[in-house]
């Protein structure tokens, strides 16, 4: 497994799936450790830290309640960008877009879902470091049954279920990446 953040000074990391349902890091942390643990850790000087610690970026160690949130999620990304897309130069956006389309097409063809894109922000060099991760889950009979089970209690008019078929997952993912990132023209950009 490669470390895509090697030799980078990543200040924030985001795990983006294209869905907003339950996609705030604070909600995940609260579900995992409960509300009581959140109150117990208050009073420490490190509690105001929400950004990632560079030495632990992307680590998912399960060593009890954590004082800072390492990897942020879709909802946190939209808060970070104030609901606006993250700007990218036109050439970088074109490469990013084609990579997303090619990778998601391949993953959809081999029936894989639940993948996400890991975005690291290197503020010192003003770079985004991105890569698709978590592409190990196939849409098998267990996932199909989970999808049916989770969609039965949903009422009409509510959001779509979080577990969807690979072609629909691909469409949701690529549409979200188009909303999350935008092209910023330079003086050499053709119109």
JOSULPE-V931982 format. One line per field, one symbol per residue. ss: DSSP state (A for helix, B for strand, O for the rest). psi: psi as a letter, one per 40 degrees, with the letter a starting at -180 (. if undefined). burial: I if it has 9 or more other ideal C-beta (glycine too) atoms within 8 Angstrom, else O. Layout:
ss = ???
psi = ???
burial = ???
This chain:
ss = OOOOOOOOOOOBBBBBOOOOOOOOAAAAAAAAAAAAAAAAOOOOOOOOOOOOOAAAOOOOOOOOOOOOOOBBBAAAAAAAOOOOOBBBBAAAAAAAAAAAAAAAAAAAAOOBBOOBBBBBBBOOOOBBBBBBBOOOBBOOAAAAAAAAAAAAOOOOOOOOOOOOOAAAAAAAAAAAAAAABBBBOOOOOOO
psi = hiheehfighdiihhheeiehffhddddddddeiddddddeieieedehdiihdeeheifigfahieihchiadddddddefeiihiiiddddddddddddddddddddefiaeiihhhhhgddefihhiihiffehigaddddddddddedehiheiiiidhiidddddddddddddddiihhiaeehi.
burial = OOOIIOOIOIIIIIIIIIIOOOIIIOIIIIOOIOOOIIOOIOOOOOIOOOOIIOOIIIOOOOOOOIOIIIIIIIIIIIOIIOOOOIOIOIOIIIOIIOOIIOIIIOIIOOIIIIIIIIIIIIOOOOOIIIOIIOIOIOIOOOIIOIIOOIIOOOOOOOOOIOIIOIOOIIOIIIIIIOOIIOIOOOOOOOO
